[in-house]
Amino acid sequence: MNTQAYIQKHRIFFIHIAFWCVYFSFFYYQITFPKHGQEPDWGKALLDATFQISSMMVIAYLNYFYFLPKFLVHKNIMQYVITFAIPFVIVVLCLIHGKRWIVDGYTHQMYYMYSTRFSVSVAVITLFIVVFVALLKFVEDWFELESQKKELENERLMAELRFLKAQINPHFLFNTLNNLYYLAFTQSPNTTEVIAKLSQMMRYMIYDSNHTRVPLTKEIEYMENYISLETLRLNNDIPIQFEIQGERNGIMIVPLIFITFLENAFKHGVSNNAPHSYVKISLTLDAKSIVYRVENSKIPRNTQHEEKSGIGLQNVKRRLELSYPNQHDLLILDDEETYTVTLTLTR
């Protein structure tokens, strides 16, 4: 755990420590400030400050850990005031008499310390400290509530991501099994190669894609296997280009974020019956971004296919919103003859 995460986790504790350090420093400075040109008694001042801080901490945290939580549960203000008043009065009396003994030795030379004004000021300051520390309890509860809200939101988003990613697998399997069936039906010699590549892809989908981020190299390998399967299905009749520019090592991305655009390109953009069909895929990598571009020709398709293809596009858009908030740009150009998708991910 790094320093920032540690501080964030224990922020309430550090707020308490900071408060008492500031209060001790202020009080110690106040009682040691030179008066009438006399040098202060540093030892007596340190004992006085330590005794006052300790007494206030006792009553403040007795309220913080015992009386205030009980009040928040039962919501009985009268019971809270009565039960808290007894230990509060005891601590204030001990504080008054203790300070008289430490500072004056009960010689009555410092008349102010035996006045009603002094007793009232000690009681008021103690009450102020108790109230301030109690407010930190509400701050702590607010932080905890916010943390729980964020945790619940993260769990909801992760569940949604898992659901969206799970939708990819049946879609892919349906397409690939159709291809495998076609190759087996035609007794193609490439059937065993297809099964081997499918096995590699399934391993990636089942195991590697469970991680939040995966190496870009594995995602590229998955895409290359998919392109190989489609190339075999199309008997190498359709020109397919896959270009990569830039250093691919050391880059981590969300798994299976590119495949939907690639699947749609082959499903709706190429056909053995369309002589001018093509697919062009490119990845451009630099220190700040990843630019993924898929361009394909268009073939006639009915309204039902258009509706189904839109589901996969909505899926990937939602995954991008969840995984790359304010870090992605998706541009889709739908012309009469071509369909182009450009996805830019900010690193």
N, C-alpha and C positions, 0 to 999 in steps of 0.2 A: 504494500500500500504506500503510495507516494505521500509527500508531506501535505499537499493540498487536500487530498482525499481524507487524510487523517484529521486535519483541522475541521473539514466540513462535517465529518462524522461526530466530532466531539466539540462542536462549536458552542453549545450551551455551557459546557464545563469551562471553556476558555473565557466566555463572557463573565461567568461568576468570578473566576480568578482575576480577570482584568478589573472588575468592579472593586473587589476588596483591596487590590494593590493600589488603585487610585485613591480610594478612601483612606487607607492607612497612610499613604504618602502625604495627602492633604492634611490629615489630622496631626501627624507627627510634625509637619512643617509649622502648623499653627501653634502647637504647644511649645515648640523650641525656638520660635521667633524671638529675638532679643527684645526684652522689655526693660525700659528705664536704664539701659546700658548694662544690665546684668547678664552674665554668661549663663546660659541654661544648663540645667542638670541633665545631661544626656541620658544617663542610666535611668533616672527616675522617669524621664519623658518616654523612653522606650518601654518601660514597664507599664506606664499609664496607657500608652497607645495599644500595647499588646493586650492588656486586660480589657479595654473597651471594645476592641475589635472582637476578641474571643467571646465576650458576653453577648454582643450583638449577633454574632454568628450562631450562638446557641439558640436564642429565641427566634431568629429569622429562619433557621433551617428546621427547627421544631415545627414552626408554622408551615414551612415549605413542604416537608415530607409527611406531616401527620395531620395537623388541623385543617389546612386548606384542601387536601384531597378528600377528607371526610365531608367537608362542606360542599364540595363540587358533586359529591355523590348524593347527599341527602337534601341539599339546598335549603337548610334550616339556618337562617341568618342569626336568630336569637341564640340558638344552641351554640353556634360557632363563636359568637362574641363572648358569651359567658364562659365557655370552657377555655377559650384562648386568653381571656383577661387574667385568669389566676396565674399561670406561669409568666405572663408578661409583667405583671406587677412584681412578682418575686424577683425576676431578672433585673428589672429597673431598680428595685430597692438594693439588691446586691451591688449593682453597678454604682449607685450613688454612694453607698457606704464604702465600697472598695476604693473608689477614686479619692474619697476624703482621707482614707488611711494612707494611700500611696502618695498622694500629692502633699497633704498637710500633716499627716501623722496624727490626726485628730487633736491637733493643738489649738484649733479654732483661730489660728493666726490669719488664715485666708477666709475672711467673713463671707465672701460671695458663695463659697462651696457649701455653706450651711443655710443658704437662703432658699425661699420657695421658688424663686426664679431659676436657680440652678437645677433644682429637682425637676421643675417643669421642662426646662430645656433638654435635660437628659432623657426624659420620657418622650418628648416630641421627636428628638433625633432618632431614638431607638424605634419609635413607631414608623418614622419615615423610612428607615432602613428595612424594617420588616415588610412594609408595603412595597418598596422597590424590589426586594428579592421575590416577593409574591408575584409581582408582575412578570418576573422572569419565568415563573411557572406557566403563565399563559403564553409567553413567547415560545417556551419549549413545546407546549401542546400544539401551538400553531405550526411550528416547524415539523412536528411529528405528523400532523394532519396533512400538511403539504407533501411530505415525503410519502405518506400512504397514498395520497391522490396520484402522485407521479408514478408510484409503483403499480397501482391499479391501471393507470393509463398505459404504462409500458407493457403490462401483461396483456391488456386488451389489444394493443397494437401488435405485439408478438403473436398473439393468437390469430389475429387477422392476417398477418404475414404468412403464418404457417398454413392457414386455410387457402390463401391465394396461391402459395407455392405448391400445395397439394393438388390444386386444379391443373397444374402444368403436367404432372406425371400421367394421368389418364389420357390427356390430349396427345402427348408424345407417344405413349404406348399404342394408342389406337392407330396413329399414322404409321408407326414403324411396323406394327404387326400386319397392317394392310400391305406394306411394301414387302415384308417377308413372305406373306401368303402369295403375292404375285410372283415373286422369284421362285418359290417352291413349286407353284402351279406350272410355271414355264420351264421347270427343271433347269434353272440357271446354275452354272458352276460357281456363281458368286454367293450362293446361299450360305455356305459355311463362313465366308468372310463377313457377311452381314450379321450373322449370329455372334461372331467374335466381337465385332464393333458394338453391337447392341449390348453385349455383356459389359464392356468397358463403360458404356454410357450409363447403364443401370447402376453400376458400382458408384459412379460419380453422383448420380441422383439420390441414391439411398444413403450413402455414407458422407461424402464430402459436402454435399449441399445442405447438410444439417447445421453447418457452421454459419455464423452471421456473415463472415467474410471468407473468401477463398482466394488462392492465388490466381491471378489473371491467366497464367499459363495453363492451369487446369480447365478454366472456362474455354480457352481457345482450343485445347485438345478436344473438349466435348463438342464444340462447334465444328471442328474439322472432321470428327467422326460422323456427325450428322450430315455434313455436306457429302462425305464419301458415300453414305447410304443413299442419299438422293441421287448422286451421280450414277451409282450402280443401277438404281431403279430406272433412270432415264437413259440407260445404255450409252452414256457419254455423248449423247446427241446435243445436249444443251450446253452452251458456253457458260461456265461458272468461274468467277474470279474471286479470290480471297487474298487481299493484300494487307500486310501489317507494316506500319512505319513507326519506328521508335523502339526504345528499350522496354520489353515486356516484363522482365524479371523484377521482383520486389514490389509489384503492384497488387493490392488486395481489392476485391470488388464483391458486391452482393451476388451470390450464385444464381444462375439461370435467369439473369436479367436481360440477356440478349436474345435468347432462343425464340421468343414469341415472334419477333420481327423476321427471323430467319425462316421459321416454319410458315408464316404467312406468305413470304416471298415464293417459296416452292409450291405451296398449296394453291395459291391464287394467281401466280404469275408465270408459271411455266407449264408446258405440256408438249408431249411428243408430236401432237397434231398441230402445234403452232411453230412454224419454222423459224420465226424471229424471236423466240423466247430467249431470255438470258437472266442471269442473276449476278450482281456485283456487290461484293461485301468488302468493307475496308475498316481497319482500326488504325487510328492515328493517335499516338501516345506522346505526351510531353510531360514536363515537370508539374504542370498545373491541371491538366485535363485529359480525359479520354473521349475521343470522338469516334462514335460507331455509326457507320453509314451502310444502309442496305438499299440497293436500287434493283428493281425488277420490271420486266415487261408485264403487260396486262393482257389477260385473256378473258373472254366473255364468261360471266358467272351469273347465276340466278340470284334472286333476292334472298332466298333461304340461306345460301352460303354467305352472303354479305352480313346477314344478321348474326350467324354463328361466329364469323371471324371477328365481329365487333366485341364479343365477350372476352376473347384473349387480349385484345388491345386495352379494354377497360381494366382488365386484371393487371397488366404490366404498368399501366399509368398509376394505379393505386399503389402498387409495390414501390414505384419510384417516389411517390409522395411520402410514403412511410420510411423508406430506406435512405433517400437522398433529398430530404426537405431543403428547399432553397439551394440545392446543389446539382440540379439537373435542368436540361433544356431539351425538350422534345419537339422536333419540327417534322411535320408530315406534309409531303407534296403529292397530291393525287391528280395527275394529268390524264389526258385521254389515252396515252399509250404507255406511260410509265408510272410507277408508284415508288416514292423515295422516302425513306425514314432516316433522319439524322438525330442521333441521341448524343448529347454532350454531358459528361459527368465531371463535375469539379472535384479535384483531388484535395 
